[in-house]
Amino acid sequence: MDDQITLLVLAAGMGSRYGGIKQLEPMGPNGETLLDYSVHDALKAGFGKVVFVIRREIEEPFRKTVGKRYEDLVPIEYVFQELDDLPQGHTAPEGRSKPWGTGQAILAARDVIDGCFAVINADDFYGQEAYAVISRYFTESIEKGTTPLCMVGYLLDHTLSLHGSVNRGLCQGTAGRLQSVEEIIDIDRDRHGTILGTNGNGKEVILPPDALVSMNFWGFSSMVFPDLERHFIRFLQGHSESLTGEFYIPTFVDDLITMEGAQCDLLQTDASWFGVTYPGDKPYVQQRLSELIGNGVYPSPLNG
């Protein structure tokens, strides 16, 4: 296994709830995006390559806005998540316009990653400590010759938006091992402050504020790609005519654990998470970044 650690950035989202290309939205005081802070933190933690998963229609602005800032600092690759990038024998149903979710997005990078890699969302801020924790985990895996599979978890109460519902992977785990993860959608507080969401069976469930959730910060090795494609094929067999169904990373990992006996390490971190789902989230994100800059965590400008 290659000892180079890669950061795989999922930046192909449509931003439908945000109303624009939030991956490119300026958040820092000098026009920095959240992605700029993520790449900065990853390089500081020892990552040696960055792969961006994007849509073809945003390639030019993405390269100019984000990619060019790092081309002289680290090897960069661009790959594309596309509706028709499907295993042999499968086609997208007529009328479907969106790709097939985060699991398919990872598969888009199967030809450009060799070794350990961490997966993040482009529009989330995960915190410097989280990158340091997963980097140490990868280093230990390489030294031991083990195959990495891990998740960095965050408290649900710290990941909600004040401006609308969100989707999260609800996790169960003990003794540093992830036991299960379930995709919960439309999570929001009701007027009494109770956190509610909808599970995979369409049932509304009450969620505790201190529940551990996935924010799509995962650790894999390139050996995961055959398993990922195999599970994607199985997903397509059950959703061949779906116009909206998505192949989620948490669902894939949960299947590996519960059906195939895989062991997924649950990494602990005190890092802060925040992100932008709705336009109203932006002022809060800007405030948090300003505080971190004021406390000396980041220079300003970041890439100056």
C-alpha positions in Angstrom: 0.0 0.0 0.0 1.4 3.4 -1.0 2.3 5.5 2.1 1.0 8.7 0.4 -2.2 10.0 2.2 -4.8 11.5 -0.1 -7.6 13.9 0.7 -10.7 13.1 -1.4 -13.0 16.1 -1.6 -16.6 15.6 -2.5 -17.4 18.9 -4.4 -20.0 17.8 -6.9 -23.1 18.6 -4.9 -25.8 20.7 -6.6 -26.4 23.1 -3.6 -30.1 23.1 -4.2 -31.0 24.1 -0.6 -28.3 26.8 -0.6 -29.3 28.2 -3.9 -25.9 28.3 -5.5 -22.4 26.7 -5.8 -21.6 26.8 -2.1 -18.3 24.9 -2.6 -17.1 28.2 -4.2 -18.8 30.6 -1.8 -16.4 33.1 -0.1 -16.5 32.6 3.7 -13.2 33.9 5.1 -12.3 37.6 5.4 -10.2 37.5 2.2 -12.5 35.4 0.1 -11.4 32.0 1.4 -13.9 29.1 0.9 -14.4 26.5 3.6 -12.6 24.1 1.2 -9.5 26.3 1.5 -9.4 25.8 5.2 -9.9 22.0 4.8 -7.0 21.7 2.3 -4.8 23.9 4.6 -5.6 21.7 7.6 -5.0 18.5 5.6 -1.6 19.6 4.3 -0.6 20.7 7.8 -1.5 17.2 9.0 0.8 15.5 6.4 -1.6 14.7 3.5 0.4 14.5 0.3 -2.3 14.6 -2.5 -5.7 16.2 -3.1 -8.4 14.8 -5.4 -11.5 16.9 -6.1 -14.7 15.2 -7.2 -16.6 17.9 -9.2 -19.2 18.3 -11.9 -18.0 19.1 -15.4 -20.0 22.3 -15.6 -18.2 23.8 -12.6 -14.7 22.7 -13.7 -13.4 26.0 -15.0 -14.6 28.2 -12.0 -13.5 25.5 -9.6 -10.0 25.3 -11.0 -9.7 29.1 -11.0 -11.2 29.7 -7.6 -9.8 26.8 -5.6 -7.5 24.5 -7.5 -5.0 27.1 -8.6 -4.2 28.0 -5.0 -2.7 24.6 -4.3 -1.2 23.5 -7.6 2.2 24.6 -6.6 1.9 23.1 -3.1 0.6 19.5 -3.6 -0.3 17.1 -6.4 -3.9 17.7 -7.5 -6.3 15.6 -9.5 -9.8 16.4 -10.8 -12.4 13.7 -11.4 -16.0 14.0 -12.4 -19.2 12.5 -10.9 -21.6 11.8 -13.7 -25.0 10.4 -13.9 -24.0 7.8 -16.6 -20.8 6.6 -14.8 -22.3 3.3 -14.0 -21.1 -0.4 -13.9 -21.4 -2.3 -17.1 -25.0 -3.4 -17.9 -26.6 -0.5 -16.0 -28.1 2.7 -17.4 -29.8 5.7 -15.8 -33.6 5.7 -16.0 -35.2 8.3 -18.3 -36.0 11.4 -16.4 -33.3 11.1 -13.8 -31.0 14.2 -13.7 -28.9 13.9 -10.5 -26.0 11.5 -9.9 -26.2 8.6 -7.5 -24.9 10.0 -4.2 -21.7 10.1 -2.2 -20.9 6.4 -2.7 -20.8 6.9 -6.5 -18.7 10.1 -5.9 -16.0 8.1 -4.2 -16.0 5.6 -7.1 -15.3 8.4 -9.5 -11.7 8.6 -8.0 -11.0 4.9 -8.3 -8.3 5.4 -11.0 -6.4 8.2 -9.3 -6.0 7.0 -5.7 -3.5 4.4 -4.5 -3.2 4.0 -0.7 -4.9 5.6 2.2 -7.4 8.4 1.7 -9.8 10.5 3.7 -13.2 11.6 2.4 -14.7 15.0 3.2 -17.5 17.3 2.0 -16.3 20.5 0.3 -18.8 22.6 2.2 -18.0 21.4 5.7 -15.4 22.7 8.2 -14.0 19.8 10.3 -11.3 21.4 12.4 -7.5 20.9 12.5 -7.5 18.3 15.2 -9.7 16.0 13.1 -7.2 15.9 10.3 -4.3 15.3 12.7 -6.2 12.4 14.3 -7.0 10.6 11.0 -3.5 11.3 9.7 -2.0 9.5 12.7 -4.5 6.7 12.2 -3.4 6.2 8.6 0.3 6.3 9.6 -0.3 3.6 12.3 -2.2 1.5 9.7 0.7 1.7 7.3 3.2 0.8 9.9 1.1 -2.2 11.1 0.2 -3.3 7.6 -3.5 -3.2 8.3 -6.3 -2.0 6.0 -7.7 1.3 7.3 -11.5 1.8 7.7 -12.6 4.5 10.0 -14.9 7.4 10.7 -14.5 10.7 12.5 -17.8 11.4 14.4 -19.4 14.6 15.7 -22.2 15.3 18.2 -25.6 15.7 16.5 -26.5 18.8 18.5 -23.4 20.5 17.1 -24.2 19.8 13.4 -27.7 21.2 13.0 -28.8 24.3 11.1 -31.0 27.1 12.4 -32.4 27.5 9.0 -33.8 24.1 7.9 -33.5 20.4 8.0 -30.3 18.3 7.4 -29.4 14.7 6.7 -27.0 12.8 8.9 -25.6 9.3 9.4 -26.7 8.2 12.9 -24.0 6.1 14.5 -23.8 3.4 17.2 -20.5 2.3 18.6 -18.5 1.2 21.6 -14.9 0.8 22.6 -13.7 2.8 19.6 -15.5 0.7 17.0 -18.4 1.7 14.9 -21.2 -0.9 15.2 -23.8 0.6 12.8 -24.7 3.8 10.9 -28.1 4.7 9.7 -28.9 7.5 7.3 -31.5 9.8 8.8 -33.0 12.6 6.7 -34.9 15.8 7.3 -33.4 16.3 10.8 -34.6 19.4 12.6 -35.8 20.7 15.9 -39.6 21.1 16.5 -41.0 24.1 18.4 -40.3 22.5 21.7 -36.6 21.9 20.8 -36.9 18.2 20.3 -34.7 16.9 17.5 -36.7 14.8 15.0 -35.7 13.0 11.8 -37.0 10.4 9.3 -35.3 7.0 9.1 -35.0 4.7 6.1 -38.4 3.2 6.7 -40.0 6.7 6.4 -40.8 6.7 10.2 -40.3 9.9 12.3 -37.8 9.3 15.1 -36.7 11.3 18.1 -32.9 11.8 18.2 -30.8 12.6 21.3 -28.7 15.8 21.1 -25.5 13.8 22.1 -26.0 11.2 19.4 -22.9 10.6 17.3 -23.3 11.3 13.6 -21.3 11.0 10.5 -20.4 14.2 8.7 -18.9 12.2 5.8 -15.4 12.3 7.2 -14.3 8.7 6.4 -11.0 6.9 6.1 -10.4 4.2 3.6 -7.7 2.6 1.5 -7.8 2.1 -2.3 -8.6 -1.6 -1.6 -12.2 -0.5 -0.8 -13.0 0.3 -4.5 -14.0 -3.3 -5.5 -16.2 -3.6 -2.5 -17.7 -0.2 -3.2 -18.5 -1.1 -6.8 -20.0 -4.4 -5.8 -22.4 -2.7 -3.3 -23.2 0.0 -5.8 -24.3 -2.7 -8.3 -26.5 -4.2 -5.6 -28.0 -0.8 -4.9 -28.7 -0.2 -8.6 -30.4 -3.6 -8.9 -32.9 -2.4 -6.3 -33.2 1.2 -7.6 -32.8 0.9 -11.3 -35.9 3.0 -12.0 -35.4 5.5 -9.2 -35.2 9.2 -10.1 -34.0 10.3 -6.7 -32.5 7.3 -4.8 -28.9 7.8 -3.7 -26.1 5.4 -2.8 -24.8 6.8 0.6 -21.4 6.2 2.1 -22.9 5.5 5.6 -25.2 2.8 4.1 -22.3 1.2 2.4 -20.1 1.1 5.6 -23.1 -0.1 7.6 -23.5 -3.0 5.2 -19.8 -3.8 5.4 -20.1 -4.0 9.2 -23.4 -5.8 9.7 -23.4 -8.1 6.6 -19.7 -8.8 6.1 -18.2 -8.4 9.5 -15.9 -5.5 8.7 -14.4 -3.5 11.6 -14.7 0.3 11.3 -12.7 2.3 13.8 -14.5 5.2 15.4 -12.1 8.1 15.9 -12.5 10.6 18.8 -11.9 14.3 18.3 -12.7 17.5 20.1 -12.6 19.5 16.8 -15.4 21.9 16.0 -17.6 21.2 13.0 -19.7 23.8 11.1 -21.0 24.1 7.5 -23.4 25.7 5.1 -26.6 24.1 4.1 -28.8 27.2 3.7 -27.9 30.8 2.9 -28.7 31.8 6.5 -25.8 29.6 7.7 -23.2 31.9 6.1 -23.1 34.6 8.8 -22.5 32.0 11.6 -19.8 30.3 9.6 -18.1 33.7 9.0 -18.3 34.5 12.7 -16.7 31.2 13.7 -13.9 31.6 11.1 -13.3 35.1 12.4 -13.0 33.8 16.0 -10.5 31.2 14.9 -8.4 33.8 13.1 -8.6 36.1 16.1 -7.3 33.2 18.3 -4.3 32.7 16.0 -5.5 29.3 14.6 -5.4 30.5 11.0 -3.4 33.4 9.4 -5.3 36.0 7.4 -5.1 35.8 4.5 -5.0 32.1 4.6 -3.0 31.6 1.4 -1.0 34.8 1.6 
